[in-house]
Amino acid sequence: MFYQSMNQMIDYIESHLLEKIDYQVLARFFGVNVYTMERVFSLFCNMTVTEYIRFRRLSMACYDFLNGKEKVIDIAIKYGYENPISFSRAFQKFHGLKPSEVKKGNGNFKNFSKLHFKENVKIKSPMEYQIRLLPEMKLYGLGKKVTDSSISREAPVFYSYMKRNYQVYQYGMVVYEKRFSSDNYEYWVLTDQKRNDLIEYIIPKSKWLVFRLSSLRSKDIQALSKDFYYSFLPSSKFNLRSIPELEVYYDDYMEFLIPIED
C-alpha cells in the first residue's frame, strides 16, 4: 500500500510539472501531514520532494531546448522560474551546461528519470512502543554538524568527547537545520542539568512515540531509527512534529523518542 501511494504521488507530480504543485495534495496520498510526507520521502529517496521536482523539471527543460525553438525566458517561466537568470543558474548547476550550449547541441546532457517504487517484501518483528506526554524540557549541551554518511562515524566520537570533557551524556538529539537535507543537520549531546558552559536548547511540550532498545551501541541505535522511518512510520498514521527527535541514555538501555502531533 505504501509503495502504491509513493507511485501515485510520483504520477501526480509528473502530470503537474508545469504547474505549482500543492504539497497538501501530495501528503493526502499517504493520509499524513506535509511534514511527515516530506520526511518519509527524503529518507526513502535520499533527496527532498523539492529536489526531485526540480531535477525532473530541469531534465524536461533540456529536452525542450533540444527539440524546440523556445527562448530561455519562455522555458524558464514554463517550469516555474521567475526569471531566466535564476533558471539558467539552476540549469547549469544541474546539467553542467548553460542553456545556450544545449541549444547548440553541445555537451553531455543529463536526465533524471521518473522514480518508480517496487515493494521489497521483508517480514519484520513487531516494534513495541509507548506514547508519552512530556512537558517542556530545558536541555544543555553542544552540537556537531553531520551528514547521513558521516553520522554513524562522528556521533559516537562526539558522544565520547562530551562524556569525557563535559561529563554530559544523558541525551542525544538530531536537529535538522534545513529540513530534509541529508547534508545539513546536527547531532547534539545534552544534559537536563543547567550549565553555563553549554548552550541551552528548549524542547517544547509534546506527545512522543517511545521505543526502548536494550543496547547502547551506535549501530543498534541507527538500526532502530531506520526501522522506525522505513517500516513503522510508513505503515502507521502518526504525524510527526517539526521538533528534534531525542535519544535518552540509561545504564544499560536507551529510549528513542519521536515527537508526534496530538
C-alpha positions as CSV (number, residue, x, y, z in Angstrom):
1,M,0.0,0.0,0.0
2,F,2.8,2.4,0.9
3,Y,4.7,1.8,-2.4
4,Q,1.4,2.3,-4.3
5,S,0.9,5.6,-2.6
6,M,4.5,6.6,-3.5
7,N,3.9,5.8,-7.1
8,Q,0.6,7.7,-7.1
9,M,2.4,10.7,-5.7
10,I,5.1,10.5,-8.3
11,D,2.4,10.2,-11.1
12,Y,0.7,13.3,-9.7
13,I,4.0,15.2,-9.7
14,E,4.7,14.1,-13.3
15,S,1.3,15.3,-14.5
16,H,1.7,18.7,-12.8
17,L,5.3,19.6,-13.6
18,L,4.2,22.7,-15.5
19,E,2.1,23.8,-12.5
20,K,2.6,24.8,-8.9
21,I,2.5,21.6,-7.0
22,D,0.4,21.6,-3.9
23,Y,2.3,19.7,-1.1
24,Q,-1.0,19.3,0.8
25,V,-2.2,17.1,-2.1
26,L,1.0,15.1,-2.0
27,A,0.5,14.4,1.7
28,R,-3.0,13.2,1.2
29,F,-1.7,10.3,-0.9
30,F,-0.4,8.9,2.5
31,G,-3.1,10.3,4.8
32,V,-0.5,12.3,6.8
33,N,0.6,15.9,7.1
34,V,3.1,17.7,4.8
35,Y,6.0,17.5,7.3
36,T,5.6,13.7,7.6
37,M,5.3,13.2,3.8
38,E,8.5,15.2,3.2
39,R,10.4,13.4,5.9
40,V,9.4,9.9,4.6
41,F,10.2,10.9,1.0
42,S,13.6,12.2,1.9
43,L,14.5,9.1,3.8
44,F,13.4,6.7,1.1
45,C,14.8,8.7,-1.9
46,N,17.8,10.4,-0.3
47,M,16.6,13.7,-1.7
48,T,13.8,16.2,-0.9
49,V,10.5,16.4,-2.7
50,T,11.5,19.8,-3.8
51,E,14.8,18.5,-5.2
52,Y,13.0,15.7,-7.1
53,I,10.6,18.1,-8.7
54,R,13.4,20.5,-9.6
55,F,15.5,17.6,-11.1
56,R,12.6,16.4,-13.2
57,R,11.8,19.9,-14.5
58,L,15.4,20.6,-15.4
59,S,15.5,17.3,-17.2
60,M,12.4,18.1,-19.2
61,A,13.7,21.6,-19.9
62,C,16.7,20.2,-21.6
63,Y,14.5,18.2,-23.9
64,D,12.6,21.4,-24.7
65,F,15.9,23.1,-25.7
66,L,16.9,20.1,-27.8
67,N,13.6,19.6,-29.6
68,G,12.2,23.1,-30.0
69,K,12.9,26.7,-30.7
70,E,11.6,28.2,-27.4
71,K,13.5,31.0,-25.8
72,V,15.2,30.7,-22.4
73,I,12.7,33.0,-20.8
74,D,9.8,31.0,-22.1
75,I,11.1,27.7,-20.8
76,A,12.1,29.4,-17.5
77,I,8.5,30.6,-17.0
78,K,7.1,27.3,-18.2
79,Y,8.9,25.4,-15.4
80,G,8.1,27.8,-12.6
81,Y,11.1,30.1,-12.5
82,E,10.5,33.8,-12.0
83,N,13.3,35.0,-14.4
84,P,15.8,33.5,-16.9
85,I,18.8,34.3,-14.6
86,S,17.7,32.0,-11.7
87,F,16.6,29.4,-14.2
88,S,20.0,29.5,-16.1
89,R,21.9,29.1,-12.8
90,A,19.8,26.1,-11.7
91,F,20.1,24.6,-15.2
92,Q,23.9,25.0,-15.3
93,K,24.3,23.6,-11.8
94,F,22.3,20.5,-12.7
95,H,23.5,19.9,-16.2
96,G,26.9,21.4,-16.1
97,L,26.0,23.4,-19.2
98,K,24.4,26.7,-19.9
99,P,21.0,26.7,-21.8
100,S,22.7,28.4,-24.8
101,E,25.2,25.5,-25.0
102,V,22.3,22.9,-25.1
103,K,20.5,24.9,-27.8
104,K,23.6,24.5,-29.9
105,G,23.7,20.7,-29.3
106,N,27.0,20.9,-27.4
107,G,28.0,18.8,-24.4
108,N,26.7,15.8,-22.5
109,F,23.1,16.1,-21.2
110,K,21.7,14.8,-18.0
111,N,18.4,13.1,-17.4
112,F,16.9,12.4,-14.0
113,S,14.4,9.6,-14.6
114,K,10.9,9.4,-13.1
115,L,11.0,7.4,-9.9
116,H,9.1,4.1,-9.6
117,F,8.9,2.1,-6.4
118,K,8.7,-1.7,-6.1
119,E,7.9,-3.2,-2.8
120,N,10.7,-5.3,-1.3
121,V,8.8,-7.6,1.0
122,K,10.7,-8.2,4.2
123,I,9.0,-9.6,7.3
124,K,10.0,-7.7,10.5
125,S,9.3,-8.3,14.1
126,P,6.6,-6.0,15.6
127,M,8.0,-2.8,17.1
128,E,6.9,-2.2,20.6
129,Y,6.3,1.4,21.6
130,Q,4.7,3.7,24.2
131,I,3.0,7.1,23.8
132,R,4.2,9.6,26.4
133,L,3.3,13.2,27.0
134,L,6.2,15.2,28.3
135,P,6.3,18.8,29.5
136,E,8.7,21.4,28.1
137,M,12.3,20.4,28.6
138,K,15.3,22.7,29.0
139,L,18.4,20.8,28.0
140,Y,22.1,22.0,27.9
141,G,24.7,20.8,25.5
142,L,26.7,21.2,22.3
143,G,26.1,20.1,18.7
144,K,28.2,19.0,15.8
145,K,27.4,19.2,12.1
146,V,27.0,15.8,10.5
147,T,25.6,14.2,7.3
148,D,23.8,10.9,6.6
149,S,27.1,9.3,5.5
150,S,29.1,10.7,8.5
151,I,26.8,10.4,11.5
152,S,27.4,6.7,12.1
153,R,31.1,7.6,12.4
154,E,31.1,11.0,14.0
155,A,28.2,10.7,16.5
156,P,29.9,8.1,18.8
157,V,33.2,10.1,18.7
158,F,31.4,13.3,19.6
159,Y,29.4,11.5,22.3
160,S,32.6,10.2,23.9
161,Y,34.1,13.7,23.7
162,M,31.2,15.2,25.5
163,K,31.2,12.5,28.2
164,R,34.9,12.8,28.7
165,N,35.3,16.6,28.7
166,Y,31.9,17.8,30.0
167,Q,30.6,14.7,31.8
168,V,27.4,15.2,29.6
169,Y,25.9,12.0,28.1
170,Q,22.2,11.7,29.1
171,Y,20.6,12.9,25.9
172,G,21.4,12.6,22.2
173,M,19.5,14.8,19.7
174,V,19.3,15.1,15.9
175,V,18.5,18.7,14.8
176,Y,17.6,19.3,11.1
177,E,18.8,22.8,10.5
178,K,17.3,22.8,7.0
179,R,14.6,20.2,7.0
180,F,15.0,17.1,4.8
181,S,18.5,17.8,3.6
182,S,20.8,14.9,4.3
183,D,23.9,17.1,4.3
184,N,22.7,19.8,6.7
185,Y,21.9,18.7,10.3
186,E,23.5,18.4,13.7
187,Y,24.0,15.8,16.3
188,W,23.8,17.1,19.9
189,V,24.7,15.6,23.3
190,L,22.9,17.2,26.3
191,T,22.0,17.1,29.9
192,D,19.0,18.4,31.8
193,Q,21.3,19.9,34.4
194,K,21.7,23.7,33.9
195,R,25.3,24.5,32.8
196,N,26.7,27.9,31.9
197,D,29.4,26.4,29.7
198,L,26.8,24.8,27.5
199,I,24.1,26.0,25.1
200,E,20.5,25.9,26.3
201,Y,18.1,24.1,24.0
202,I,14.3,24.2,24.7
203,I,12.2,21.2,23.7
204,P,8.5,22.2,23.7
205,K,5.8,20.2,25.4
206,S,4.9,17.4,23.2
207,K,3.5,13.9,22.8
208,W,6.1,11.3,21.9
209,L,6.4,7.8,20.5
210,V,8.9,6.0,22.7
211,F,10.9,2.9,21.6
212,R,13.1,1.1,24.1
213,L,16.3,-0.6,23.0
214,S,18.4,-2.9,25.2
215,S,21.6,-1.7,23.8
216,L,23.8,1.4,23.8
217,R,25.8,0.6,20.6
218,S,25.7,3.2,17.9
219,K,24.9,0.7,15.1
220,D,21.9,-0.7,17.1
221,I,20.6,2.8,17.7
222,Q,20.9,3.7,14.0
223,A,19.2,0.4,13.0
224,L,16.3,1.2,15.3
225,S,16.0,4.7,13.8
226,K,16.0,3.2,10.3
227,D,13.4,0.6,11.2
228,F,11.2,3.4,12.5
229,Y,11.4,5.5,9.4
230,Y,11.4,2.8,6.8
231,S,9.0,0.3,8.3
232,F,7.0,1.6,11.3
233,L,6.1,5.1,10.1
234,P,5.0,4.3,6.5
235,S,2.6,1.7,7.9
236,S,1.2,4.0,10.6
237,K,-0.9,7.1,10.6
238,F,1.1,9.2,13.0
239,N,2.0,12.7,12.1
240,L,5.5,13.9,13.1
241,R,6.1,17.3,14.7
242,S,8.8,19.5,13.4
243,I,11.0,19.4,16.5
244,P,14.1,17.3,17.2
245,E,13.9,13.6,17.9
246,L,15.7,12.5,21.2
247,E,17.8,9.6,22.4
248,V,17.8,9.1,26.2
249,Y,20.6,7.0,27.5
250,Y,20.5,4.9,30.7
251,D,23.0,2.5,32.2
252,D,22.2,-0.5,30.0
253,Y,19.5,0.6,27.6
254,M,18.3,3.7,25.7
255,E,14.9,5.2,24.6
256,F,14.3,6.6,21.1
257,L,11.7,9.4,21.3
258,I,9.9,10.7,18.2
259,P,7.6,13.8,18.5
260,I,4.1,13.4,17.1
261,E,1.1,15.6,16.8
262,D,-1.9,15.1,19.1
